[in-house]
Amino acid sequence: MLSVILGGGAGTRLQPLTTSRSKPAVPIAGKYRLVDIPISNCLNSGITRMFVLTMYNSASLNRHIKNTYHFSAFSSAFVDILAAEQTPDNPAWYQGTADAVRQGLRHIAPFDSEYVLILSGDQLYQIDFQEMLTAHKEAGADITIATIPVTAKEASDFGICKITDGMITSFTEKPKSGLEDWVSDTGEEMHAKGKDYLASMGIYIFNRQLLFDLLQEEHAHATDFGKEIIPDSIEHYKVASYQYEGYWEDIGNIPAFFHANLALTKDLPEFNLFDNNRTIYTRARMLPPAKVSGTRLDRTILADGCIVNAAHIEDSIIGIRARVGHDTTVMCAYIMGSDYYETIEDIAHAQEHGVPQLGIGNRCFIQNVIIDKNCRIGDDVRIIGGPHLADDDSTLFTIKEGIVVIKKGAVLPNGFTLGA
């Protein structure tokens, strides 16, 4: 089995984090990128041949993959970028998930495989794909869709599958009514939690030849798997459900991204970064260990290379190379950190010109905030997100559902106040 990872579209719901990067390149947990999750799941499942399809803002994603995933010269393993390209027979960019895979088939075709695994590049989960493949074979399926039990409230946000004897008999996209017709047997434990519906996770195993036939012949003009390929295939082929009951989060918007990251700071997070058998791989940076002085830390993740002198940090993630000044308080925040350290000369030059140092200054109060990379937050800055703030957008920040996002490279002067 080889894997095809979809790089995602323009990522407008994750703006401003996707202004200069694609969704899979967005940093998570202080040191990883979203694309590291599907790639790590594949590697942990023994799948070592992967294609990543990219189009929008792909430079940083391409650079990350190039710098991260190196394999032995004696291995057949690879993680290859398939960037959207205009060709004589197809002058258009990717029109959707199915169209993206269709345009990549000519690069995928030379590599032998019986099965093709199709994944999204912007989800947080840990799955053993070998178990899913075994279930696919045992069911004698042509296509297997990973599904997850959801409640009635959640069902309207997903594609919902109707299951009979493990096979998907019908499919509807984001149903707003008539949910009683879409109840499936999700098992006693899931029913007890009110999870009576099975949502597609956007993870598919196709028999290789069928995938090629569907995309090149039967649905040569279809652009989307969820809206076109899958619903029609259910009527003509054996489409099985692989029910997954672990942690899964679709990082589709700012609130989902924010809460998924902060959930990692819990004492026993549902997504386990400390599992010996499910390593999350990322770029091996040669950074010094984090340095902390005079700070009280509660449920905080510190990434490599931090310099922290804050008074108190709680329920927060402090990313690589982040600097947090004296007497500063950070609560419920994701500080992405920096791409480089300032030299002593850089700091002196910035001070001469009244520019804050890279990182967060002294005596600041930061709460319910995402601070993107390479920001300069001055001294005595107060940013307090929450439901009291209306959605807004400016050159320095964006507010979505009470969460303040300080844009990449923003400079906030001493005394700046927002939401306080």
CORLINWO-V963418 format. One record per backbone hydrogen bond with DSSP energy under -1.0 kcal/mol. CO is the residue of the C=O (numbers start at 1). NH is the residue of the N-H. E is the energy in kcal/mol with one decimal. If there is no record, write none. Layout:
BEGIN
CO&NH&E + CO&NH&E
END
This chain:
BEGIN
2&117&-2.9 + 3&51&-2.3 + 4&119&-2.7 + 5&53&-2.8 + 6&121&-1.5 + 11&14&-1.5 + 12&15&-1.4 + 14&17&-1.7 + 16&19&-1.6 + 22&25&-1.3 + 23&26&-1.9 + 24&35&-2.9 + 26&34&-1.8 + 28&31&-1.1 + 28&32&-2.2 + 30&320&-1.9 + 32&28&-2.0 + 33&36&-1.8 + 34&37&-1.7 + 35&39&-1.7 + 36&40&-2.4 + 37&41&-2.5 + 38&42&-2.1 + 39&43&-2.5 + 40&44&-2.9 + 42&47&-3.0 + 43&46&-1.5 + 48&78&-2.7 + 49&3&-2.5 + 50&80&-2.8 + 51&5&-3.5 + 52&82&-3.1 + 53&7&-2.0 + 54&84&-2.3 + 57&22&-1.1 + 58&62&-3.0 + 59&63&-2.3 + 60&64&-2.3 + 61&65&-2.5 + 62&66&-2.5 + 63&67&-2.2 + 64&68&-1.0 + 65&69&-2.0 + 68&70&-1.2 + 72&75&-1.8 + 78&50&-2.5 + 80&52&-3.1 + 82&54&-1.8 + 90&87&-2.4 + 96&100&-2.4 + 97&101&-1.8 + 98&102&-2.6 + 99&103&-2.4 + 100&104&-1.0 + 102&105&-1.1 + 104&107&-1.3 + 104&108&-1.7 + 105&109&-3.0 + 108&111&-2.0 + 114&208&-2.5 + 115&2&-1.8 + 116&206&-2.6 + 117&4&-3.2 + 118&204&-2.1 + 119&6&-3.1 + 122&251&-1.6 + 124&249&-2.0 + 128&132&-1.3 + 129&133&-2.4 + 130&134&-2.5 + 131&135&-2.1 + 132&136&-2.0 + 133&137&-2.4 + 134&138&-2.6 + 135&139&-1.9 + 136&141&-2.0 + 137&140&-1.2 + 142&207&-2.2 + 143&240&-2.8 + 144&205&-2.5 + 145&242&-2.6 + 146&201&-2.7 + 147&244&-3.3 + 148&199&-2.6 + 150&197&-1.8 + 151&155&-1.8 + 154&157&-2.1 + 155&158&-1.7 + 158&174&-1.8 + 159&200&-3.0 + 160&172&-2.3 + 162&169&-2.8 + 164&167&-2.0 + 166&241&-2.4 + 167&164&-2.8 + 170&162&-2.6 + 172&160&-2.9 + 178&181&-1.5 + 179&182&-2.6 + 184&186&-1.3 + 187&191&-2.5 + 188&192&-2.3 + 190&195&-2.6 + 191&194&-1.8 + 194&196&-1.3 + 196&184&-2.6 + 197&150&-2.7 + 198&161&-3.0 + 199&148&-2.2 + 203&146&-2.6 + 204&118&-3.1 + 205&144&-2.4 + 206&116&-2.4 + 207&211&-2.2 + 208&212&-2.1 + 209&213&-2.5 + 210&214&-3.1 + 211&215&-2.3 + 212&216&-2.3 + 213&217&-2.2 + 213&218&-1.9 + 214&219&-2.8 + 217&220&-1.0 + 219&222&-1.2 + 223&98&-1.2 + 223&99&-1.6 + 224&228&-1.3 + 224&229&-1.9 + 225&230&-2.9 + 228&232&-1.7 + 229&233&-2.2 + 230&234&-1.9 + 233&237&-2.9 + 238&142&-2.7 + 238&143&-1.9 + 239&168&-3.3 + 240&145&-2.8 + 242&147&-2.5 + 249&124&-2.8 + 250&252&-2.2 + 253&257&-2.4 + 254&258&-2.9 + 255&259&-2.7 + 256&260&-2.1 + 257&261&-1.8 + 258&262&-2.3 + 259&263&-1.9 + 261&264&-1.3 + 262&265&-1.8 + 263&266&-1.3 + 275&278&-1.1 + 283&285&-1.3 + 285&287&-1.6 + 288&305&-1.7 + 291&308&-3.1 + 296&313&-2.6 + 298&315&-2.0 + 301&318&-3.2 + 303&306&-1.0 + 304&321&-1.8 + 306&291&-2.8 + 307&324&-2.1 + 308&293&-2.5 + 311&296&-2.0 + 312&330&-2.4 + 313&298&-2.5 + 314&332&-2.0 + 316&301&-2.2 + 317&335&-3.0 + 318&303&-2.7 + 319&322&-1.7 + 320&338&-2.4 + 322&307&-2.7 + 323&360&-3.1 + 324&309&-2.7 + 325&328&-1.0 + 326&363&-3.0 + 328&311&-1.9 + 328&312&-1.6 + 329&366&-2.8 + 330&314&-2.6 + 331&368&-1.4 + 333&317&-2.1 + 334&371&-2.6 + 335&319&-3.5 + 337&374&-1.8 + 343&347&-2.4 + 344&348&-2.3 + 345&349&-2.4 + 346&350&-2.4 + 347&351&-2.4 + 348&352&-2.1 + 349&353&-1.2 + 350&355&-3.1 + 351&354&-1.4 + 359&377&-3.3 + 360&325&-1.7 + 362&380&-3.0 + 364&329&-2.7 + 365&383&-2.7 + 366&331&-3.0 + 367&385&-2.9 + 368&404&-1.8 + 369&334&-2.2 + 370&406&-3.0 + 371&336&-2.7 + 373&409&-2.2 + 375&359&-2.4 + 376&412&-3.1 + 377&361&-1.3 + 379&415&-2.8 + 381&365&-2.5 + 382&418&-2.6 + 383&367&-2.3 + 386&389&-2.0 + 392&399&-2.9 + 396&407&-2.4 + 397&394&-2.8 + 398&405&-3.4 + 399&392&-1.5 + 400&403&-2.3 + 402&386&-1.4 + 403&400&-2.3 + 404&370&-3.1 + 405&398&-2.1 + 406&372&-2.3 + 407&410&-2.2 + 410&376&-2.9 + 412&378&-2.3 + 413&416&-1.8 + 416&382&-2.4 + 418&384&-2.7
END
